[in-house]
Amino acid sequence: MSRFFQPNITTTGRILRGGFGVILLAAAVCFYWVHLAACAVAAVAGVFCLFEAFRGWCVARACGLKTRW
């Protein structure tokens, strides 16, 4: 299981995932006034993207899919 969580993305990938996580969290704040379920989904996705960025790990790559970064 520890091999599954090994860092597997480059610095560029980490920056892109971190930026996407921030965008999703900002969207969650905007969705708060419109629809609470959309807010929750965007917030969870944003936190997960930030986790991937800080950890240097991509769930798609860990499952065997090829990604660009």
N, CA, C and O atoms as a Tripos MOL2 file, in Angstrom:
@<TRIPOS>MOLECULE
protein
  276   275    69     0     0
PROTEIN
NO_CHARGES

@<TRIPOS>ATOM
      1 N           0.8190   -1.1930    0.0000 N.3       1 MET1
      2 CA          0.0000    0.0000    0.0000 C.3       1 MET1
      3 C           0.8610    1.2550    0.0000 C.2       1 MET1
      4 O           0.4670    2.2700   -0.5740 O.2       1 MET1
      5 N           2.0270    1.2060    0.6320 N.am      2 SER2
      6 CA          2.8790    2.3880    0.6840 C.3       2 SER2
      7 C           3.3840    2.7570   -0.7050 C.2       2 SER2
      8 O           3.6230    3.9320   -0.9830 O.2       2 SER2
      9 N           3.5510    1.7660   -1.5800 N.am      3 ARG3
     10 CA          3.9750    2.0610   -2.9450 C.3       3 ARG3
     11 C           2.8970    2.8120   -3.7090 C.2       3 ARG3
     12 O           3.2070    3.6010   -4.6020 O.2       3 ARG3
     13 N           1.6470    2.5810   -3.3720 N.am      4 PHE4
     14 CA          0.5290    3.2570   -4.0220 C.3       4 PHE4
     15 C           0.5820    4.7610   -3.7720 C.2       4 PHE4
     16 O           0.2220    5.5430   -4.6520 O.2       4 PHE4
     17 N           1.0230    5.1740   -2.5920 N.am      5 PHE5
     18 CA          1.0430    6.5870   -2.2250 C.3       5 PHE5
     19 C           2.3960    7.2630   -2.4420 C.2       5 PHE5
     20 O           2.6130    8.3620   -1.9310 O.2       5 PHE5
     21 N           3.3060    6.6400   -3.1820 N.am      6 GLN6
     22 CA          4.5810    7.2690   -3.4690 C.3       6 GLN6
     23 C           4.3880    8.4670   -4.3920 C.2       6 GLN6
     24 O           3.5220    8.4330   -5.2660 O.2       6 GLN6
     25 N           5.1820    9.5280   -4.2140 N.am      7 PRO7
     26 CA          5.0930   10.6800   -5.1190 C.3       7 PRO7
     27 C           5.3200   10.2310   -6.5630 C.2       7 PRO7
     28 O           6.2600    9.4900   -6.8540 O.2       7 PRO7
     29 N           4.4440   10.6930   -7.4680 N.am      8 ASN8
     30 CA          4.5370   10.2370   -8.8460 C.3       8 ASN8
     31 C           4.2800   11.3470   -9.8680 C.2       8 ASN8
     32 O           4.0440   11.0500  -11.0390 O.2       8 ASN8
     33 N           4.3210   12.6220   -9.4520 N.am      9 ILE9
     34 CA          4.1370   13.7120  -10.4080 C.3       9 ILE9
     35 C           5.2820   14.7100  -10.2720 C.2       9 ILE9
     36 O           5.9600   14.7680   -9.2460 O.2       9 ILE9
     37 N           5.4790   15.4830  -11.3140 N.am     10 THR10
     38 CA          6.5580   16.4660  -11.3470 C.3      10 THR10
     39 C           6.1230   17.7580  -10.6680 C.2      10 THR10
     40 O           4.9800   17.8940  -10.2310 O.2      10 THR10
     41 N           7.0450   18.6910  -10.5900 N.am     11 THR11
     42 CA          6.7390   19.9950   -9.9960 C.3      11 THR11
     43 C           5.6500   20.7150  -10.7820 C.2      11 THR11
     44 O           4.7840   21.3630  -10.1930 O.2      11 THR11
     45 N           5.6850   20.6070  -12.0970 N.am     12 THR12
     46 CA          4.6490   21.2260  -12.9230 C.3      12 THR12
     47 C           3.2770   20.6570  -12.5900 C.2      12 THR12
     48 O           2.3100   21.4090  -12.4680 O.2      12 THR12
     49 N           3.1830   19.3600  -12.4450 N.am     13 GLY13
     50 CA          1.9270   18.7230  -12.0780 C.3      13 GLY13
     51 C           1.4370   19.1530  -10.7140 C.2      13 GLY13
     52 O           0.2370   19.3270  -10.5000 O.2      13 GLY13
     53 N           2.3670   19.3220   -9.7940 N.am     14 ARG14
     54 CA          1.9890   19.7690   -8.4480 C.3      14 ARG14
     55 C           1.4260   21.1840   -8.4890 C.2      14 ARG14
     56 O           0.4320   21.4830   -7.8270 O.2      14 ARG14
     57 N           2.0600   22.0480   -9.2650 N.am     15 ILE15
     58 CA          1.5890   23.4390   -9.3760 C.3      15 ILE15
     59 C           0.2090   23.4760  -10.0230 C.2      15 ILE15
     60 O          -0.6720   24.2020   -9.5620 O.2      15 ILE15
     61 N           0.0150   22.7010  -11.0850 N.am     16 LEU16
     62 CA         -1.2820   22.6710  -11.7630 C.3      16 LEU16
     63 C          -2.3780   22.1390  -10.8410 C.2      16 LEU16
     64 O          -3.4750   22.6960  -10.7980 O.2      16 LEU16
     65 N          -2.0940   21.0790  -10.1140 N.am     17 ARG17
     66 CA         -3.1010   20.5310   -9.1970 C.3      17 ARG17
     67 C          -3.4050   21.4810   -8.0490 C.2      17 ARG17
     68 O          -4.5510   21.5930   -7.6130 O.2      17 ARG17
     69 N          -2.3750   22.1630   -7.5620 N.am     18 GLY18
     70 CA         -2.5990   23.1430   -6.5030 C.3      18 GLY18
     71 C          -3.4560   24.3040   -6.9800 C.2      18 GLY18
     72 O          -4.3570   24.7520   -6.2710 O.2      18 GLY18
     73 N          -3.1740   24.7860   -8.1750 N.am     19 GLY19
     74 CA         -3.9880   25.8710   -8.7450 C.3      19 GLY19
     75 C          -5.4220   25.4420   -8.9720 C.2      19 GLY19
     76 O          -6.3550   26.2000   -8.7070 O.2      19 GLY19
     77 N          -5.5970   24.2220   -9.4650 N.am     20 PHE20
     78 CA         -6.9420   23.7150   -9.6830 C.3      20 PHE20
     79 C          -7.6800   23.5430   -8.3590 C.2      20 PHE20
     80 O          -8.8840   23.7880   -8.2840 O.2      20 PHE20
     81 N          -6.9740   23.1280   -7.3280 N.am     21 GLY21
     82 CA         -7.5890   22.9980   -6.0100 C.3      21 GLY21
     83 C          -8.0550   24.3320   -5.4620 C.2      21 GLY21
     84 O          -9.1370   24.4230   -4.8830 O.2      21 GLY21
     85 N          -7.2470   25.3670   -5.6390 N.am     22 VAL22
     86 CA         -7.6370   26.7120   -5.1860 C.3      22 VAL22
     87 C          -8.8490   27.1990   -5.9630 C.2      22 VAL22
     88 O          -9.7610   27.7910   -5.3850 O.2      22 VAL22
     89 N          -8.8670   26.9540   -7.2790 N.am     23 ILE23
     90 CA        -10.0170   27.3540   -8.0990 C.3      23 ILE23
     91 C         -11.2830   26.6380   -7.6490 C.2      23 ILE23
     92 O         -12.3490   27.2480   -7.5700 O.2      23 ILE23
     93 N         -11.1690   25.3450   -7.3520 N.am     24 LEU24
     94 CA        -12.3480   24.6010   -6.8880 C.3      24 LEU24
     95 C         -12.8400   25.0970   -5.5310 C.2      24 LEU24
     96 O         -14.0460   25.1510   -5.2910 O.2      24 LEU24
     97 N         -11.9210   25.4560   -4.6470 N.am     25 LEU25
     98 CA        -12.3520   25.9940   -3.3480 C.3      25 LEU25
     99 C         -13.0240   27.3560   -3.5120 C.2      25 LEU25
    100 O         -13.9890   27.6580   -2.8090 O.2      25 LEU25
    101 N         -12.5240   28.1760   -4.4280 N.am     26 ALA26
    102 CA        -13.1740   29.4580   -4.7020 C.3      26 ALA26
    103 C         -14.5660   29.2290   -5.3000 C.2      26 ALA26
    104 O         -15.5100   29.9480   -4.9740 O.2      26 ALA26
    105 N         -14.6870   28.2370   -6.1660 N.am     27 ALA27
    106 CA        -15.9920   27.9020   -6.7320 C.3      27 ALA27
    107 C         -16.9410   27.4120   -5.6400 C.2      27 ALA27
    108 O         -18.1370   27.7010   -5.6760 O.2      27 ALA27
    109 N         -16.4110   26.6770   -4.6820 N.am     28 ALA28
    110 CA        -17.2470   26.1980   -3.5760 C.3      28 ALA28
    111 C         -17.8170   27.3620   -2.7810 C.2      28 ALA28
    112 O         -18.9700   27.3190   -2.3520 O.2      28 ALA28
    113 N         -17.0200   28.3940   -2.5840 N.am     29 VAL29
    114 CA        -17.5060   29.5800   -1.8700 C.3      29 VAL29
    115 C         -18.6320   30.2380   -2.6680 C.2      29 VAL29
    116 O         -19.6380   30.6600   -2.0980 O.2      29 VAL29
    117 N         -18.4600   30.3230   -3.9790 N.am     30 CYS30
    118 CA        -19.5100   30.9140   -4.8240 C.3      30 CYS30
    119 C         -20.7620   30.0460   -4.8380 C.2      30 CYS30
    120 O         -21.8750   30.5710   -4.8070 O.2      30 CYS30
    121 N         -20.5980   28.7320   -4.8830 N.am     31 PHE31
    122 CA        -21.7380   27.8190   -4.9100 C.3      31 PHE31
    123 C         -22.5070   27.8060   -3.5950 C.2      31 PHE31
    124 O         -23.6610   27.3800   -3.5560 O.2      31 PHE31
    125 N         -21.8830   28.2650   -2.5280 N.am     32 TYR32
    126 CA        -22.5390   28.2470   -1.2210 C.3      32 TYR32
    127 C         -23.8650   29.0010   -1.2560 C.2      32 TYR32
    128 O         -24.8280   28.5930   -0.6060 O.2      32 TYR32
    129 N         -23.9160   30.0660   -1.9880 N.am     33 TRP33
    130 CA        -25.1220   30.8900   -2.0550 C.3      33 TRP33
    131 C         -26.1350   30.3360   -3.0480 C.2      33 TRP33
    132 O         -27.2910   30.7590   -3.0380 O.2      33 TRP33
    133 N         -25.7330   29.4040   -3.9010 N.am     34 VAL34
    134 CA        -26.6170   28.8900   -4.9430 C.3      34 VAL34
    135 C         -27.1590   27.5070   -4.5800 C.2      34 VAL34
    136 O         -28.3700   27.2880   -4.5490 O.2      34 VAL34
    137 N         -26.2390   26.5800   -4.3060 N.am     35 HIS35
    138 CA        -26.6550   25.2040   -4.0550 C.3      35 HIS35
    139 C         -25.6590   24.5490   -3.1060 C.2      35 HIS35
    140 O         -24.4670   24.4730   -3.4040 O.2      35 HIS35
    141 N         -26.1400   24.0880   -1.9920 N.am     36 LEU36
    142 CA        -25.2640   23.5470   -0.9560 C.3      36 LEU36
    143 C         -24.5730   22.2520   -1.3880 C.2      36 LEU36
    144 O         -23.4180   22.0280   -1.0270 O.2      36 LEU36
    145 N         -25.2560   21.3980   -2.1530 N.am     37 ALA37
    146 CA        -24.6350   20.1500   -2.6000 C.3      37 ALA37
    147 C         -23.4810   20.4320   -3.5670 C.2      37 ALA37
    148 O         -22.4340   19.7880   -3.4880 O.2      37 ALA37
    149 N         -23.6660   21.3780   -4.4670 N.am     38 ALA38
    150 CA        -22.5940   21.7540   -5.4010 C.3      38 ALA38
    151 C         -21.4130   22.3300   -4.6370 C.2      38 ALA38
    152 O         -20.2580   22.0950   -4.9930 O.2      38 ALA38
    153 N         -21.7030   23.0760   -3.6000 N.am     39 CYS39
    154 CA        -20.6510   23.6320   -2.7480 C.3      39 CYS39
    155 C         -19.8480   22.5120   -2.0980 C.2      39 CYS39
    156 O         -18.6180   22.5630   -2.0730 O.2      39 CYS39
    157 N         -20.5300   21.5110   -1.5760 N.am     40 ALA40
    158 CA        -19.8520   20.4030   -0.9040 C.3      40 ALA40
    159 C         -18.9940   19.5990   -1.8740 C.2      40 ALA40
    160 O         -17.8730   19.2170   -1.5370 O.2      40 ALA40
    161 N         -19.5030   19.3410   -3.0690 N.am     41 VAL41
    162 CA        -18.7460   18.5770   -4.0670 C.3      41 VAL41
    163 C         -17.5020   19.3510   -4.4880 C.2      41 VAL41
    164 O         -16.4160   18.7760   -4.5640 O.2      41 VAL41
    165 N         -17.6420   20.6380   -4.7590 N.am     42 ALA42
    166 CA        -16.4980   21.4540   -5.1680 C.3      42 ALA42
    167 C         -15.4720   21.5570   -4.0360 C.2      42 ALA42
    168 O         -14.2680   21.5320   -4.2920 O.2      42 ALA42
    169 N         -15.9330   21.6720   -2.8000 N.am     43 ALA43
    170 CA        -15.0190   21.7770   -1.6630 C.3      43 ALA43
    171 C         -14.2260   20.4810   -1.4660 C.2      43 ALA43
    172 O         -13.0180   20.5220   -1.2350 O.2      43 ALA43
    173 N         -14.8960   19.3460   -1.5570 N.am     44 VAL44
    174 CA        -14.2120   18.0620   -1.3900 C.3      44 VAL44
    175 C         -13.2050   17.8470   -2.5250 C.2      44 VAL44
    176 O         -12.0820   17.4020   -2.2880 O.2      44 VAL44
    177 N         -13.6100   18.1640   -3.7460 N.am     45 ALA45
    178 CA        -12.6980   18.0140   -4.8870 C.3      45 ALA45
    179 C         -11.5040   18.9580   -4.7510 C.2      45 ALA45
    180 O         -10.3780   18.5790   -5.0730 O.2      45 ALA45
    181 N         -11.7390   20.1800   -4.2780 N.am     46 GLY46
    182 CA        -10.6530   21.1330   -4.0920 C.3      46 GLY46
    183 C          -9.6640   20.6900   -3.0280 C.2      46 GLY46
    184 O          -8.4530   20.8060   -3.2140 O.2      46 GLY46
    185 N         -10.1690   20.1900   -1.9300 N.am     47 VAL47
    186 CA         -9.2870   19.7000   -0.8650 C.3      47 VAL47
    187 C          -8.4960   18.4880   -1.3510 C.2      47 VAL47
    188 O          -7.3190   18.3500   -1.0190 O.2      47 VAL47
    189 N          -9.1240   17.6110   -2.1320 N.am     48 PHE48
    190 CA         -8.4160   16.4450   -2.6510 C.3      48 PHE48
    191 C          -7.3150   16.8660   -3.6270 C.2      48 PHE48
    192 O          -6.2230   16.2990   -3.6070 O.2      48 PHE48
    193 N          -7.5930   17.8550   -4.4780 N.am     49 CYS49
    194 CA         -6.5590   18.3580   -5.3980 C.3      49 CYS49
    195 C          -5.3980   18.9710   -4.6220 C.2      49 CYS49
    196 O          -4.2390   18.7830   -4.9920 O.2      49 CYS49
    197 N          -5.6900   19.6900   -3.5690 N.am     50 LEU50
    198 CA         -4.6130   20.2550   -2.7500 C.3      50 LEU50
    199 C          -3.8080   19.1530   -2.0560 C.2      50 LEU50
    200 O          -2.5890   19.2670   -1.9250 O.2      50 LEU50
    201 N          -4.4750   18.0980   -1.6160 N.am     51 PHE51
    202 CA         -3.7800   16.9580   -1.0340 C.3      51 PHE51
    203 C          -2.8170   16.3480   -2.0500 C.2      51 PHE51
    204 O          -1.6650   16.0510   -1.7300 O.2      51 PHE51
    205 N          -3.3100   16.1620   -3.2930 N.am     52 GLU52
    206 CA         -2.4500   15.6180   -4.3430 C.3      52 GLU52
    207 C          -1.2510   16.5260   -4.5930 C.2      52 GLU52
    208 O          -0.1330   16.0460   -4.7790 O.2      52 GLU52
    209 N          -1.4820   17.8270   -4.5970 N.am     53 ALA53
    210 CA         -0.3950   18.7740   -4.8650 C.3      53 ALA53
    211 C           0.6490   18.7490   -3.7510 C.2      53 ALA53
    212 O           1.8480   18.6960   -4.0270 O.2      53 ALA53
    213 N           0.2070   18.7850   -2.5110 N.am     54 PHE54
    214 CA          1.1560   18.7920   -1.3960 C.3      54 PHE54
    215 C           1.8880   17.4620   -1.2630 C.2      54 PHE54
    216 O           3.0560   17.4290   -0.8740 O.2      54 PHE54
    217 N           1.2180   16.3890   -1.5790 N.am     55 ARG55
    218 CA          1.8150   15.0630   -1.4570 C.3      55 ARG55
    219 C           2.6830   14.7120   -2.6600 C.2      55 ARG55
    220 O           3.5740   13.8700   -2.5550 O.2      55 ARG55
    221 N           2.4250   15.3630   -3.8200 N.am     56 GLY56
    222 CA          3.1530   15.0330   -5.0370 C.3      56 GLY56
    223 C           2.6760   13.7260   -5.6360 C.2      56 GLY56
    224 O           3.4420   12.9970   -6.2670 O.2      56 GLY56
    225 N           1.4190   13.4430   -5.4330 N.am     57 TRP57
    226 CA          0.8530   12.1450   -5.7840 C.3      57 TRP57
    227 C          -0.4110   12.3590   -6.6110 C.2      57 TRP57
    228 O          -1.1900   13.2680   -6.3240 O.2      57 TRP57
    229 N          -0.6190   11.5460   -7.6160 N.am     58 CYS58
    230 CA         -1.8080   11.6220   -8.4540 C.3      58 CYS58
    231 C          -2.5250   10.2810   -8.4150 C.2      58 CYS58
    232 O          -1.9150    9.2420   -8.6690 O.2      58 CYS58
    233 N          -3.7990   10.2960   -8.1030 N.am     59 VAL59
    234 CA         -4.5560    9.0490   -7.9920 C.3      59 VAL59
    235 C          -4.6550    8.3660   -9.3530 C.2      59 VAL59
    236 O          -4.6180    7.1370   -9.4180 O.2      59 VAL59
    237 N          -4.7800    9.1240  -10.4370 N.am     60 ALA60
    238 CA         -4.8730    8.5240  -11.7690 C.3      60 ALA60
    239 C          -3.5820    7.7930  -12.1200 C.2      60 ALA60
    240 O          -3.6190    6.6770  -12.6390 O.2      60 ALA60
    241 N          -2.4480    8.4160  -11.8390 N.am     61 ARG61
    242 CA         -1.1610    7.7750  -12.1270 C.3      61 ARG61
    243 C          -0.9440    6.5630  -11.2210 C.2      61 ARG61
    244 O          -0.3730    5.5610  -11.6530 O.2      61 ARG61
    245 N          -1.3880    6.6470   -9.9910 N.am     62 ALA62
    246 CA         -1.2350    5.5260   -9.0700 C.3      62 ALA62
    247 C          -2.0600    4.3200   -9.5330 C.2      62 ALA62
    248 O          -1.7120    3.1750   -9.2460 O.2      62 ALA62
    249 N          -3.1460    4.5890  -10.2440 N.am     63 CYS63
    250 CA         -3.9810    3.5020  -10.7640 C.3      63 CYS63
    251 C          -3.5190    3.0070  -12.1270 C.2      63 CYS63
    252 O          -4.1210    2.0920  -12.6900 O.2      63 CYS63
    253 N          -2.4450    3.6070  -12.6680 N.am     64 GLY64
    254 CA         -1.8810    3.1110  -13.9100 C.3      64 GLY64
    255 C          -2.1930    3.9280  -15.1460 C.2      64 GLY64
    256 O          -1.7220    3.5870  -16.2320 O.2      64 GLY64
    257 N          -2.9680    4.9930  -15.0250 N.am     65 LEU65
    258 CA         -3.2690    5.8290  -16.1830 C.3      65 LEU65
    259 C          -2.1010    6.7640  -16.4660 C.2      65 LEU65
    260 O          -1.4590    7.2580  -15.5390 O.2      65 LEU65
    261 N          -1.8310    7.0020  -17.7190 N.am     66 LYS66
    262 CA         -0.7500    7.9040  -18.1040 C.3      66 LYS66
    263 C          -1.2990    9.3230  -18.1670 C.2      66 LYS66
    264 O          -2.2990    9.5760  -18.8380 O.2      66 LYS66
    265 N          -0.6460   10.2460  -17.4710 N.am     67 THR67
    266 CA         -1.0120   11.6610  -17.5330 C.3      67 THR67
    267 C           0.1570   12.4500  -18.0840 C.2      67 THR67
    268 O           1.2910   11.9690  -18.0810 O.2      67 THR67
    269 N          -0.1050   13.6430  -18.5520 N.am     68 ARG68
    270 CA          0.9380   14.4360  -19.1640 C.3      68 ARG68
    271 C           1.9420   14.9420  -18.1400 C.2      68 ARG68
    272 O           3.1440   14.9250  -18.4070 O.2      68 ARG68
    273 N           1.4830   15.3930  -16.9710 N.am     69 TRP69
    274 CA          2.3970   15.9370  -15.9570 C.3      69 TRP69
    275 C           2.4080   15.0210  -14.7740 C.2      69 TRP69
    276 O           3.1100   15.2820  -13.7970 O.2      69 TRP69
@<TRIPOS>BOND
     1     1     2 1
     2     2     3 1
     3     3     4 2
     4     3     5 am
     5     5     6 1
     6     6     7 1
     7     7     8 2
     8     7     9 am
     9     9    10 1
    10    10    11 1
    11    11    12 2
    12    11    13 am
    13    13    14 1
    14    14    15 1
    15    15    16 2
    16    15    17 am
    17    17    18 1
    18    18    19 1
    19    19    20 2
    20    19    21 am
    21    21    22 1
    22    22    23 1
    23    23    24 2
    24    23    25 am
    25    25    26 1
    26    26    27 1
    27    27    28 2
    28    27    29 am
    29    29    30 1
    30    30    31 1
    31    31    32 2
    32    31    33 am
    33    33    34 1
    34    34    35 1
    35    35    36 2
    36    35    37 am
    37    37    38 1
    38    38    39 1
    39    39    40 2
    40    39    41 am
    41    41    42 1
    42    42    43 1
    43    43    44 2
    44    43    45 am
    45    45    46 1
    46    46    47 1
    47    47    48 2
    48    47    49 am
    49    49    50 1
    50    50    51 1
    51    51    52 2
    52    51    53 am
    53    53    54 1
    54    54    55 1
    55    55    56 2
    56    55    57 am
    57    57    58 1
    58    58    59 1
    59    59    60 2
    60    59    61 am
    61    61    62 1
    62    62    63 1
    63    63    64 2
    64    63    65 am
    65    65    66 1
    66    66    67 1
    67    67    68 2
    68    67    69 am
    69    69    70 1
    70    70    71 1
    71    71    72 2
    72    71    73 am
    73    73    74 1
    74    74    75 1
    75    75    76 2
    76    75    77 am
    77    77    78 1
    78    78    79 1
    79    79    80 2
    80    79    81 am
    81    81    82 1
    82    82    83 1
    83    83    84 2
    84    83    85 am
    85    85    86 1
    86    86    87 1
    87    87    88 2
    88    87    89 am
    89    89    90 1
    90    90    91 1
    91    91    92 2
    92    91    93 am
    93    93    94 1
    94    94    95 1
    95    95    96 2
    96    95    97 am
    97    97    98 1
    98    98    99 1
    99    99   100 2
   100    99   101 am
   101   101   102 1
   102   102   103 1
   103   103   104 2
   104   103   105 am
   105   105   106 1
   106   106   107 1
   107   107   108 2
   108   107   109 am
   109   109   110 1
   110   110   111 1
   111   111   112 2
   112   111   113 am
   113   113   114 1
   114   114   115 1
   115   115   116 2
   116   115   117 am
   117   117   118 1
   118   118   119 1
   119   119   120 2
   120   119   121 am
   121   121   122 1
   122   122   123 1
   123   123   124 2
   124   123   125 am
   125   125   126 1
   126   126   127 1
   127   127   128 2
   128   127   129 am
   129   129   130 1
   130   130   131 1
   131   131   132 2
   132   131   133 am
   133   133   134 1
   134   134   135 1
   135   135   136 2
   136   135   137 am
   137   137   138 1
   138   138   139 1
   139   139   140 2
   140   139   141 am
   141   141   142 1
   142   142   143 1
   143   143   144 2
   144   143   145 am
   145   145   146 1
   146   146   147 1
   147   147   148 2
   148   147   149 am
   149   149   150 1
   150   150   151 1
   151   151   152 2
   152   151   153 am
   153   153   154 1
   154   154   155 1
   155   155   156 2
   156   155   157 am
   157   157   158 1
   158   158   159 1
   159   159   160 2
   160   159   161 am
   161   161   162 1
   162   162   163 1
   163   163   164 2
   164   163   165 am
   165   165   166 1
   166   166   167 1
   167   167   168 2
   168   167   169 am
   169   169   170 1
   170   170   171 1
   171   171   172 2
   172   171   173 am
   173   173   174 1
   174   174   175 1
   175   175   176 2
   176   175   177 am
   177   177   178 1
   178   178   179 1
   179   179   180 2
   180   179   181 am
   181   181   182 1
   182   182   183 1
   183   183   184 2
   184   183   185 am
   185   185   186 1
   186   186   187 1
   187   187   188 2
   188   187   189 am
   189   189   190 1
   190   190   191 1
   191   191   192 2
   192   191   193 am
   193   193   194 1
   194   194   195 1
   195   195   196 2
   196   195   197 am
   197   197   198 1
   198   198   199 1
   199   199   200 2
   200   199   201 am
   201   201   202 1
   202   202   203 1
   203   203   204 2
   204   203   205 am
   205   205   206 1
   206   206   207 1
   207   207   208 2
   208   207   209 am
   209   209   210 1
   210   210   211 1
   211   211   212 2
   212   211   213 am
   213   213   214 1
   214   214   215 1
   215   215   216 2
   216   215   217 am
   217   217   218 1
   218   218   219 1
   219   219   220 2
   220   219   221 am
   221   221   222 1
   222   222   223 1
   223   223   224 2
   224   223   225 am
   225   225   226 1
   226   226   227 1
   227   227   228 2
   228   227   229 am
   229   229   230 1
   230   230   231 1
   231   231   232 2
   232   231   233 am
   233   233   234 1
   234   234   235 1
   235   235   236 2
   236   235   237 am
   237   237   238 1
   238   238   239 1
   239   239   240 2
   240   239   241 am
   241   241   242 1
   242   242   243 1
   243   243   244 2
   244   243   245 am
   245   245   246 1
   246   246   247 1
   247   247   248 2
   248   247   249 am
   249   249   250 1
   250   250   251 1
   251   251   252 2
   252   251   253 am
   253   253   254 1
   254   254   255 1
   255   255   256 2
   256   255   257 am
   257   257   258 1
   258   258   259 1
   259   259   260 2
   260   259   261 am
   261   261   262 1
   262   262   263 1
   263   263   264 2
   264   263   265 am
   265   265   266 1
   266   266   267 1
   267   267   268 2
   268   267   269 am
   269   269   270 1
   270   270   271 1
   271   271   272 2
   272   271   273 am
   273   273   274 1
   274   274   275 1
   275   275   276 2
@<TRIPOS>SUBSTRUCTURE
     1 MET1         2 RESIDUE 1 A MET
     2 SER2         6 RESIDUE 1 A SER
     3 ARG3        10 RESIDUE 1 A ARG
     4 PHE4        14 RESIDUE 1 A PHE
     5 PHE5        18 RESIDUE 1 A PHE
     6 GLN6        22 RESIDUE 1 A GLN
     7 PRO7        26 RESIDUE 1 A PRO
     8 ASN8        30 RESIDUE 1 A ASN
     9 ILE9        34 RESIDUE 1 A ILE
    10 THR10       38 RESIDUE 1 A THR
    11 THR11       42 RESIDUE 1 A THR
    12 THR12       46 RESIDUE 1 A THR
    13 GLY13       50 RESIDUE 1 A GLY
    14 ARG14       54 RESIDUE 1 A ARG
    15 ILE15       58 RESIDUE 1 A ILE
    16 LEU16       62 RESIDUE 1 A LEU
    17 ARG17       66 RESIDUE 1 A ARG
    18 GLY18       70 RESIDUE 1 A GLY
    19 GLY19       74 RESIDUE 1 A GLY
    20 PHE20       78 RESIDUE 1 A PHE
    21 GLY21       82 RESIDUE 1 A GLY
    22 VAL22       86 RESIDUE 1 A VAL
    23 ILE23       90 RESIDUE 1 A ILE
    24 LEU24       94 RESIDUE 1 A LEU
    25 LEU25       98 RESIDUE 1 A LEU
    26 ALA26      102 RESIDUE 1 A ALA
    27 ALA27      106 RESIDUE 1 A ALA
    28 ALA28      110 RESIDUE 1 A ALA
    29 VAL29      114 RESIDUE 1 A VAL
    30 CYS30      118 RESIDUE 1 A CYS
    31 PHE31      122 RESIDUE 1 A PHE
    32 TYR32      126 RESIDUE 1 A TYR
    33 TRP33      130 RESIDUE 1 A TRP
    34 VAL34      134 RESIDUE 1 A VAL
    35 HIS35      138 RESIDUE 1 A HIS
    36 LEU36      142 RESIDUE 1 A LEU
    37 ALA37      146 RESIDUE 1 A ALA
    38 ALA38      150 RESIDUE 1 A ALA
    39 CYS39      154 RESIDUE 1 A CYS
    40 ALA40      158 RESIDUE 1 A ALA
    41 VAL41      162 RESIDUE 1 A VAL
    42 ALA42      166 RESIDUE 1 A ALA
    43 ALA43      170 RESIDUE 1 A ALA
    44 VAL44      174 RESIDUE 1 A VAL
    45 ALA45      178 RESIDUE 1 A ALA
    46 GLY46      182 RESIDUE 1 A GLY
    47 VAL47      186 RESIDUE 1 A VAL
    48 PHE48      190 RESIDUE 1 A PHE
    49 CYS49      194 RESIDUE 1 A CYS
    50 LEU50      198 RESIDUE 1 A LEU
    51 PHE51      202 RESIDUE 1 A PHE
    52 GLU52      206 RESIDUE 1 A GLU
    53 ALA53      210 RESIDUE 1 A ALA
    54 PHE54      214 RESIDUE 1 A PHE
    55 ARG55      218 RESIDUE 1 A ARG
    56 GLY56      222 RESIDUE 1 A GLY
    57 TRP57      226 RESIDUE 1 A TRP
    58 CYS58      230 RESIDUE 1 A CYS
    59 VAL59      234 RESIDUE 1 A VAL
    60 ALA60      238 RESIDUE 1 A ALA
    61 ARG61      242 RESIDUE 1 A ARG
    62 ALA62      246 RESIDUE 1 A ALA
    63 CYS63      250 RESIDUE 1 A CYS
    64 GLY64      254 RESIDUE 1 A GLY
    65 LEU65      258 RESIDUE 1 A LEU
    66 LYS66      262 RESIDUE 1 A LYS
    67 THR67      266 RESIDUE 1 A THR
    68 ARG68      270 RESIDUE 1 A ARG
    69 TRP69      274 RESIDUE 1 A TRP
